[in-house]
Amino acid sequence: MCLIFSIMLKENQKPTHRDVMPSVINFLSDELFEGDYKEQPIYLQEIFELLMHTEFGDDINLRQKMLSCLRTSRNLAETLSPFSEKQIYKACANNR
C-alpha cells in the first residue's frame, strides 16, 4: 500500500528542472540501443528527398517539419561525434 501511494504521489508531482538531465540521459541510453544514431541524419535526408517527389512532399508545412527533424538529428550526431559509443554509454550509466 505504501509503495502504491508513493508511486501515485510521484505521478501527481510536476516535473522540475532536476528531472531534465535524467530524462536526457535515459533518452541517449535508449538511442544507443536503437541503432546507429550517427547515421540517422543521412537516413532522414534520404527519406525526405524521396518524399519531396511525392504529392505529400509539396506541403510547405511538412517540408519545414522535415527540415527541423533533420537539423535536430544532425545537431545530436554532431554534438556526440567526438565521443565513442562506449564513452557515451559509460557516461549515461554513471549518471543514472
Secondary structure, DSSP 8 states (H G I E B T S, - for coil): -HHHHHHHHHHHS---GGGHHHHHHHHHHHHHHHS-GGGHHHHHHHHHHHHHTSSGGG-HHHHHHHHHHHHHHHHHHHHHTTS-HHHHHHHHHHT-
